[in-house]
Amino acid sequence: MRNYYLIAGLAARHEIDLLTFVESEGELRRPSPLSTLCRRVDAALVPRRSMTRRAADMFLSPWPDMGLRLWSPAFAAKLNAWLADTRYDLVQVEGIELARYMLQTAGRMAQDARSRWQDGIRNTQYVYDAHNCEYLLQQRTFETDARTGNPSRWVGAVYSFVQWRKLRMFEAATCRAADRVVAVSDADAAALRRLVPGLDVKVAPNGIDVASYAQSLPPLTGGAGGEQNLVFSATMDFRPNVDAVLWFAQEVLPLIRQEEPGVRFIAVGRNPHRRLDVLRGRPDVTLTGAVDDIKPYIAGAVVYVVPLRVGGGTRFKILEAGAMGKAVVSTSLGCEGFPVTNERELLIADSPRAFAAAVVALLRNPGRRTELGAAARAFVQVYDWKNIIPKVEAAFQ
């Protein structure tokens, strides 16, 4: 969503070429607004790595897993060809998974002073758009897994520990190689500055197309079909989201149902991880898998929950729920990066009992839900993409 809306907003005043990845060759031939927003669009196939290869790379490769995940000779060849035939003012790298290409191309151009400077004017500038402070995310994931004392989480803890240490070096090198670093929140910017003291980081938050959500705005007094639905939406194979769903379903939801037996939890999002299989068959939990549109599910929520205990950056889900006027209960980490205040735009709770109590209080108070939903809707207006794009352009300057 961030990538698309940055392209859509910048295309109004800038000429954009897009080099990306696809799952199949047919994707490039499908109708897409990108073909009208961009001067040219090309892609390479997403590279495949087996679990055996990933396990070996974890110990044998100096690169973090995220530096290997989208490494493709075909993509590198296309990028090098574009840089050779076009003088770009900016190359914007979206996220850590593509940072190796910047390290490669920026390093090569730095060695060739003639390609880096022309008539006393520096040529191509590199902008790194940091979707997350990745080393911090892995550090937090390791600490969460290690604290559980559950042997089934130890493999994940080892993975996150190794990635945390590798990512510290990789992210630091990425930030130093970029001419400009853009972060999605003040908290992420501060974490990157701790990694590279003195780093100049500009903040351009994640945003939302407020109008598209306002058009689907539902009544704020109940769930779909009169049911009391609690909704969380996310990509369901991302470890912080898997942890959030398990924690909420296993530790928080039973406490809620002791007070309100009719409550159901709906986890909406693609690729549910096999760790979530333990929830299948429970009458009070639904895993939807991929859906065409998230808005009807948010519309059916009496309360929207953000039970994240691990993560970084800022969450679109907070903006989506707010734009639809939903009362939200979140952990402190779930709303990190947004200047929100407990009991003003949403409710914040971090323990299972406190989270459950906050949800139950809202279930029993429709007026309070309406009040919080209205405050959240007012809050997200500043995050409309029309207000974010000028921040990105200012970073370019």
C-alpha positions in Angstrom: 0.0 0.0 0.0 2.8 2.4 0.9 4.6 1.7 -2.4 1.5 2.1 -4.5 0.3 5.4 -2.9 3.8 6.9 -3.1 3.9 6.1 -6.8 0.4 7.5 -7.3 1.1 10.7 -5.5 4.5 11.3 -6.9 3.5 10.6 -10.5 1.5 13.8 -10.6 4.7 15.9 -10.7 7.5 13.4 -11.5 8.4 10.8 -14.1 8.6 7.3 -12.7 10.1 4.1 -13.9 9.2 1.0 -11.8 11.3 -2.1 -11.4 9.7 -4.7 -9.2 9.0 -8.4 -8.7 6.2 -10.6 -9.8 5.1 -14.2 -8.9 4.4 -15.0 -12.6 5.1 -13.5 -16.0 1.4 -13.1 -16.5 1.2 -10.5 -13.8 2.9 -7.9 -16.0 0.2 -8.3 -18.7 -2.7 -7.8 -16.4 -4.5 -4.4 -16.4 -3.0 -2.2 -13.7 -3.1 1.5 -12.8 0.7 1.3 -12.5 0.9 1.2 -16.3 -0.6 4.7 -16.5 1.2 6.1 -13.5 4.6 5.0 -14.6 6.6 5.7 -17.8 7.7 2.1 -17.9 7.2 -1.0 -15.7 9.3 -4.1 -15.7 9.9 -7.0 -13.3 11.8 -10.1 -12.4 10.3 -13.3 -11.0 10.5 -13.6 -7.2 13.5 -15.9 -6.5 12.8 -19.2 -4.7 14.9 -20.4 -1.8 14.3 -23.7 0.0 14.2 -23.9 3.8 17.4 -26.0 3.6 19.1 -23.2 1.7 17.8 -20.6 4.1 19.0 -22.6 7.1 22.5 -22.9 5.5 22.6 -19.3 4.7 21.7 -18.3 8.2 25.1 -19.6 9.4 27.2 -19.5 6.3 26.3 -16.2 4.6 27.3 -12.8 5.8 24.0 -11.4 4.5 20.8 -11.4 6.7 17.9 -13.4 5.5 16.1 -10.2 4.3 19.2 -9.3 2.2 19.0 -12.7 0.4 15.2 -13.0 0.1 14.8 -10.9 -3.1 18.4 -11.2 -4.5 18.1 -12.0 -8.2 20.7 -11.8 -10.9 17.9 -11.1 -13.4 16.7 -8.1 -11.4 20.2 -6.8 -11.0 20.8 -7.0 -14.7 17.6 -5.1 -15.5 18.5 -2.4 -12.9 22.1 -2.1 -14.3 20.7 -1.7 -17.8 18.3 1.0 -16.8 21.0 2.9 -14.9 23.2 2.7 -18.0 20.7 4.0 -20.5 18.9 6.6 -18.4 20.2 9.4 -16.2 18.0 9.3 -13.2 17.8 12.0 -10.6 16.7 9.6 -8.0 16.7 5.9 -7.4 14.3 5.1 -4.5 14.8 1.8 -2.8 11.6 0.5 -1.1 12.5 -1.5 2.0 15.4 -3.6 3.3 14.8 -6.5 1.0 16.0 -4.4 -2.0 18.9 -2.7 -0.2 21.6 -4.9 -1.6 20.9 -3.5 -5.0 21.6 -0.1 -3.7 24.8 -1.2 -2.0 25.9 -2.8 -5.3 25.0 0.0 -7.7 25.8 3.0 -5.5 29.1 1.5 -4.6 30.0 0.9 -8.3 29.0 4.4 -9.2 31.0 5.8 -6.3 34.1 4.2 -7.8 33.4 5.9 -11.2 33.6 9.6 -10.5 32.5 10.5 -14.0 29.2 8.7 -13.6 28.7 10.2 -10.1 29.3 13.8 -11.2 28.8 15.8 -14.3 29.6 19.5 -14.9 30.1 19.9 -11.1 26.6 18.5 -10.4 26.1 15.2 -8.6 24.1 12.8 -10.7 21.9 10.0 -9.4 20.9 10.2 -5.7 19.8 7.2 -3.7 16.9 7.3 -1.4 16.3 4.5 1.1 12.7 4.3 2.2 12.9 2.3 5.5 9.5 0.5 5.9 10.7 -0.8 9.3 13.7 -0.5 11.5 14.4 -4.1 10.9 17.2 -4.8 13.4 14.9 -3.5 16.2 12.0 -5.7 15.0 14.2 -8.8 15.1 15.6 -7.8 18.5 12.1 -7.5 19.9 11.0 -10.8 18.3 14.0 -12.6 19.9 13.3 -11.1 23.3 9.6 -12.1 23.0 10.4 -15.7 22.0 13.1 -16.1 24.6 10.9 -14.8 27.4 8.2 -17.4 26.8 10.3 -20.4 28.1 8.4 -22.5 25.5 10.9 -24.9 23.7 8.7 -24.7 20.5 9.7 -21.0 20.3 13.5 -21.5 20.7 14.1 -22.1 17.0 12.4 -18.8 16.2 14.4 -17.2 18.9 17.7 -18.4 17.5 16.7 -17.2 14.0 15.8 -13.8 15.3 19.0 -13.5 17.3 21.2 -14.2 14.3 19.1 -11.9 12.1 19.2 -9.1 14.7 23.0 -9.2 14.7 23.4 -9.4 10.9 20.8 -6.7 10.3 22.6 -4.2 12.6 25.5 -4.3 10.2 23.4 -4.5 7.0 21.0 -1.6 7.9 23.9 0.5 9.1 25.7 0.0 5.7 22.4 0.7 3.8 21.8 4.0 5.7 25.4 5.1 5.1 25.2 4.3 1.4 22.0 6.2 0.8 22.0 10.0 0.1 18.7 10.3 2.0 17.0 8.0 4.4 13.2 8.2 5.0 11.6 6.5 8.0 7.9 5.9 8.7 7.9 7.3 12.2 9.9 9.3 14.7 10.5 6.2 16.7 12.0 4.4 13.7 14.1 7.4 12.8 15.5 7.5 16.4 16.3 3.8 16.2 18.2 4.3 12.9 20.1 7.2 14.4 21.2 5.0 17.3 22.5 2.6 14.7 24.3 5.3 12.7 25.0 8.3 15.0 24.4 11.6 13.2 22.3 10.1 10.4 20.0 12.6 8.7 16.6 10.8 8.6 13.4 12.4 7.3 10.0 11.1 8.4 7.2 10.4 5.9 4.6 8.4 7.8 2.5 5.6 6.4 -0.8 7.1 5.1 -4.2 6.2 3.9 -6.7 7.1 1.2 -9.3 8.4 3.7 -12.0 9.0 1.2 -12.0 5.4 0.0 -12.7 4.2 3.6 -15.2 6.9 4.4 -17.4 5.7 1.5 -17.8 2.4 3.3 -18.3 3.8 6.7 -20.8 1.6 8.6 -23.0 2.3 11.7 -20.9 2.2 14.9 -23.5 0.4 17.0 -22.9 -3.3 16.3 -21.3 -6.1 14.3 -22.4 -7.8 11.2 -25.7 -9.8 11.7 -25.9 -8.5 15.3 -22.9 -10.6 16.3 -20.2 -9.2 18.5 -17.2 -9.5 16.2 -13.7 -8.5 17.2 -11.5 -8.0 14.1 -7.8 -8.0 13.5 -6.4 -7.7 9.9 -2.9 -8.5 8.8 -0.7 -10.7 6.6 -0.9 -14.0 8.5 2.4 -15.5 7.8 4.4 -12.5 9.3 5.8 -13.6 12.7 4.6 -10.6 14.7 1.1 -11.0 13.4 1.1 -14.8 14.1 2.2 -14.1 17.6 -0.5 -11.4 18.0 -3.3 -13.8 16.8 -2.2 -16.6 19.1 -1.7 -14.4 22.1 -5.2 -12.8 21.7 -7.0 -16.0 20.8 -5.4 -18.1 23.6 -4.9 -15.6 26.4 -7.2 -12.7 25.9 -10.3 -14.0 24.2 -11.2 -16.6 26.9 -11.3 -13.8 29.4 -13.6 -11.7 27.2 -15.9 -14.6 26.7 -16.3 -15.2 30.4 -18.0 -11.8 30.5 -19.5 -11.8 27.0 -20.0 -15.4 25.7 -21.3 -14.3 22.3 -18.0 -12.7 21.2 -16.2 -14.0 18.1 -12.7 -13.2 16.9 -12.1 -12.8 13.2 -8.4 -12.8 12.0 -8.5 -11.4 8.4 -5.5 -11.9 6.1 -3.7 -14.0 3.6 -1.4 -17.0 4.1 -2.4 -18.1 7.6 0.8 -19.7 9.0 0.7 -23.4 10.1 1.2 -22.2 13.7 -2.3 -20.9 13.5 -3.8 -24.3 12.7 -4.4 -24.9 16.5 -7.2 -22.3 16.2 -9.0 -24.0 13.4 -12.2 -25.6 14.5 -12.8 -23.2 17.4 -16.3 -21.8 17.1 -15.2 -18.5 18.5 -12.3 -17.9 16.1 -12.3 -17.4 12.3 -9.3 -17.3 10.0 -10.5 -15.9 6.7 -7.4 -16.3 4.5 -7.1 -13.9 1.6 -10.0 -11.6 1.0 -10.9 -9.3 -1.9 -11.5 -6.3 0.3 -10.7 -5.7 4.0 -13.3 -2.9 4.5 -16.4 -5.1 4.9 -14.7 -7.0 7.7 -13.6 -3.9 9.5 -17.2 -2.6 9.0 -18.5 -5.7 10.8 -16.3 -5.2 13.9 -17.8 -4.0 17.1 -14.3 -3.4 18.3 -11.1 -3.6 16.3 -8.1 -5.1 18.1 -4.4 -4.7 17.6 -2.8 -7.2 19.9 0.8 -6.9 18.6 3.6 -7.7 21.1 6.4 -7.6 18.5 7.1 -5.2 15.6 8.3 -1.8 14.4 7.3 1.0 12.1 3.7 2.1 12.0 0.6 0.0 11.2 -1.8 0.6 8.4 -4.4 -1.3 10.4 -4.6 1.5 12.9 -5.3 4.0 10.1 -7.8 1.7 8.4 -9.8 1.1 11.5 -9.7 4.9 12.4 -10.8 5.9 8.9 -13.8 3.7 9.3 -14.6 5.2 12.7 -14.0 2.1 14.7 -13.2 1.9 18.4 -9.8 0.3 18.8 -8.0 -1.5 21.6 -4.3 -1.8 21.0 -1.1 -2.8 22.8 1.4 0.0 23.3 3.5 -1.5 20.6 0.6 -1.9 18.3 0.1 1.9 18.1 3.8 2.8 18.4 4.8 5.5 16.0 1.5 7.4 16.1 1.0 10.3 18.5 -2.1 8.9 20.2 -3.2 9.0 23.8 -4.9 6.3 25.8 -8.6 6.9 26.1 -8.6 9.7 23.6 -8.2 8.1 20.1 -8.2 4.5 21.3 -7.6 2.3 24.4 -4.2 0.9 25.2 -3.6 -2.3 27.2 -0.7 -4.7 27.4 -1.6 -7.5 29.7 -4.2 -10.2 28.8 -6.5 -9.1 31.7 -6.2 -5.4 31.0 -6.8 -5.9 27.2 -9.8 -8.1 27.9 -11.2 -5.5 30.4 -10.9 -2.7 27.8 -12.7 -4.8 25.1 -15.5 -5.8 27.5 -16.0 -2.2 28.6 -16.4 -1.1 25.0 -18.8 -4.0 24.2 -21.1 -2.8 26.9 -20.9 0.9 26.0 -22.0 1.8 22.5 -21.8 5.5 23.2 -18.1 5.2 24.2 -17.4 3.2 21.0 -19.0 6.0 18.9 -17.0 8.6 20.8 -13.7 6.8 20.3 -14.5 6.0 16.7 -15.2 9.7 15.9 -11.9 10.7 17.6 -10.0 8.1 15.6 -11.6 9.3 12.4 -10.6 12.9 13.1 -7.1 11.8 14.0 -6.3 9.9 10.8 -7.2 12.9 8.6 -3.6 14.2 8.9 -2.4 10.8 7.5 -4.2 11.2 4.2 -1.7 10.6 1.4 -2.3 14.1 0.0 -0.6 15.3 3.2 2.2 12.6 3.1 3.4 13.1 -0.4 4.8 16.7 0.2 6.9 15.2 3.1 8.5 12.8 0.6 9.1 15.5 -1.9 10.7 17.6 0.8 13.0 14.7 1.6 14.1 14.7 -2.0 15.1 18.3 -1.8 
